[in-house]
């Protein structure tokens, strides 16, 4: 998902006139200005996401590819491109916040080698009801048989049982996912806020770069 940003015609004309005769002056000033704008765009994007979604700044950063600047061939405009995988629902303010069981055991079907091809049943401790929140406005959501478990690495997640089984006849589970960073930014007020902030910073930085280059000649 890309957010288009650009300098105005007046800004470009002024920079071109002031930097005329300086080797690669306009190109250098423009490039440095857009790079500074990229940094501001990443910060503003995280701010906009956290206003609408129950996720921390650290998780926004963790579950996205490094945003990149996609420049146009003609100069004067660009796009900040955001991408990355979906974020586990566990990262969106789950309740409870960690692995938790009740003292009750419940049967779980596992497709194995029972008589006449019937599934084998295993008794497991019942998990407490688990809820996850992605968009703050929609509040918590939950699903049948959702539970919190830990990966082998020790990191927790929200899972559900599918009713199927794994190759070693254990109950098959699937992790519950929330939105990707790009999806969370695909909201007009958020895009407009990022665009406005980036263009403000790019314009300010362009003036700084013009002054810096002129001082050398």
KEDO-354863 format. One record per residue (C-alpha): x negated, y negated, z; residue in one letter. Coordinates in steps of 0.001 Angstrom, whole numbers, padded with zeros to 6 digits, always signed. Layout:
<nodes>
XYZa ...
</nodes>
This chain:
<nodes>
+000000+000000+000000x -001477-003324-001077x -000806-006896+000042x -001557-009444-002678x -003451-012567-001599x -004858-015470-003570x -006314-018958-003721x -004259-021775-005191x -005108-023333-008567x -006060-026532-006744x -008468-024669-004441x -010112-022903-007362x -010414-026097-009451x -011997-027985-006563x -014485-025197-005819x -015419-024902-009490x -016104-028634-009819x -018109-028927-006607x -020190-025828-007296x -020771-026546-010981x -024427-026021-011831x -025174-023824-008805x -026071-020323-010050x -023231-017935-009144x -022002-020590-006734x -018292-020103-007277x -018595-016317-007338x -020588-016266-004089x -018305-018678-002247x -015175-016869-003365x -016541-013420-002506x -017611-014440+001004x -014275-016140+001603x -012272-013063+000589x -014448-010779+002698x -013746-012926+005742x -010081-012810+004838x -010201-008997+004803x -011355-008982+008422x -008544-011352+009396x -006070-009206+007462x -006986-006059+009389x -006487-007855+012691x -003149-009374+011674x -001900-006065+010257x -002577-004305+013567x -000773-007110+015418x +002288-006865+013175x +002437-003071+013488x +002245-003174+017285x +005057-005701+017478x +007417-003257+015796x +006014+000177+016674x +005077+001826+019975x +001414+002406+019120x -001866+001051+020467x -004444-000945+018516x -006912+001916+018980x -004572+004403+017326x -003787+002017+014468x -007532+001840+013803x -008076+005580+014272x -005359+006783+011921x -006115+004688+008859x -008760+004569+006211x -010897+001450+006285x -008796-001236+004531x -010447-002320+001300x -010395-005402-000866x -009338-004848-004481x -010450-007879-006488x -008976-008958-009811x -011256-009348-012832x -010312-013001-013323x -011085-014102-009771x -008953-016185-007455x -006817-013351-006123x -007077-009871-004664x -005161-007215-002741x -005879-005715+000655x -005156-001998+000350x -004069-000018+003418x -003987+003794+003394x -004374+006818+005636x -002605+009899+007007x +000567+010036+009050x +000087+009388+012749x +001055+012190+015195x +004274+011332+017036x +002384+011925+020289x +000566+008636+019628x +003878+006739+019739x +004548+006471+023502x +005782+010042+024233x +007810+010972+027297x +006455+012788+029242x +002956+011601+028422x +001224+014968+028822x +001742+018713+028772x +004505+019718+031190x +006408+022947+031920x +009393+024001+034010x +009372+027159+036130x +011951+028818+033829x +010933+031414+031250x +012753+031670+027925x +012579+034274+025115x +010850+033253+021893x +011221+035432+018757x +008060+036463+016967x +008334+038350+013684x +006270+041461+014305x +006480+045225+014288x +009682+045804+016255x +012023+048698+015507x +013670+048552+012072x +011715+045404+011340x +013382+043475+014168x +011418+040581+015610x +009451+041026+018793x +010443+038667+021601x +007993+037027+023986x +008799+035255+027243x +007233+031819+027617x +007614+029012+030136x +010221+026511+029019x +008847+023050+028365x +010399+019924+029776x +012369+017880+027266x +009997+015815+025163x +010796+012558+023421x +008735+010378+021108x +009184+006783+020059x +007962+005393+016748x +009811+002202+015848x +010616+000291+019041x +013994-000803+017719x +015181+002788+017256x +014115+003897+020728x +013259+007457+021668x +014079+010453+019515x +013879+014150+020306x +014458+017460+018629x +015355+021027+019524x +012489+022921+021142x +010036+020029+021013x +007159+020461+023441x +003694+019130+024200x +000676+021375+023708x -003060+020934+023402x -005200+021550+020332x -008224+023799+020778x -010234+020578+020860x -008217+019493+023899x -006189+016744+022213x -002424+016955+022865x +000418+016723+020366x +004206+017106+020130x +005209+020387+018456x +008272+022464+017627x +008749+026192+017116x +009736+027080+013552x +011192+030523+014263x +008433+032097+012157x +005197+033743+013215x +001491+033514+012544x -000726+036267+011097x -001554+037480+014624x +002140+037650+015586x +002287+034517+017673x +005180+032082+017489x +004537+029618+014657x +004604+025938+015599x +004483+022678+013657x +003344+019268+014834x +005815+016365+014734x +004531+013336+012879x +005383+009651+012893x +004593+007052+010237x +001367+006269+008404x -000176+002804+008846x +000727+001863+005281x +004363+002844+005954x +004452+000691+009078x +003239-002284+007050x +005798-001724+004296x +008107-004246+005907x +008518-007692+004328x +008067-009852+007459x +004875-007930+008306x +003493-008219+004773x +004269-011932+004653x +002596-012533+008010x -000567-010722+006861x -000575-012593+003547x -000141-015972+005252x -002920-015344+007763x -005365-014043+005158x -004792-016931+002753x -005260-019401+005604x -008609-017828+006552x -009750-017495+002916x -009037-021174+002290x -010903-022259+005417x -013841-019999+004649x -014036-021205+001062x -014522-024768+002311x -017256-023569+004652x -019005-021679+001839x -018825-024692-000475x -020488-026857+002168x -023131-024227+002881x -024075-023864-000797x -024093-027612-001487x -026433-028156+001471x -029043-025988-000250x -029133-028091-003458x 
</nodes>
